Amino acid sequence: MAKRTSKPVRPTGGYSDLAQAVSLGISAGAVHRQRMKELSTALKSLGSVVYFIKFGPYVKIGYSTQLHGRLRALGKPTTDVLAVIPGGYAEEQELHTRFKKARVINELFHATPELVEFINEIRTKAGVEPIRAA
C-alpha cells in the first residue's frame, strides 16, 4: 500500500523530468520515435505521481508509482496525459474531494472550468500550453 501523506496539494513542478514529460506528451503524436523514447524514459523516472488524463469526454484523476505502466494498462497513449504532479494516494484523495461536484463515477470527472483551470496551472508551471475547456 502506498504511504499516505498529509501535504496540501498544490500545482508544482516537483520533479526535474516533470516539465519534460508533460511537454513531450502534448506533442507526442507528431514527434519522431526518439522523442517517444525520451518521453518513455521521463515517465519511468517520475516515481509516485497524481495524473490527469483524458478519458473520453472526462478527466481521470488517479495516482501511480509507475505512470508509464499505468498508461499501458489503461490502454491510453501518452498524448492523453494532461498533467502530472508529485504525490500519492493522499493527494489523489484530496483532489477527488476538491472536485467532488464534478465527479461522474469513481476517478472520472467532468472537465469543469475549475478542473481545467487547475490542470492549466500545472501545465503553465511546466512550460506547457494550456488546454481549453470542453
Secondary structure, DSSP 8 states (H G I E B T S, - for coil): --------------STTHHHHHHHHHTGGGS-HHHHHHHHHHHHTS-SEEEEEEETTEEEEEEES-HHHHHHHHT--GGGEEEEEE--HHHHHHHHHHTGGGEEETTEEE--HHHHHHHHHHHHHTT-------
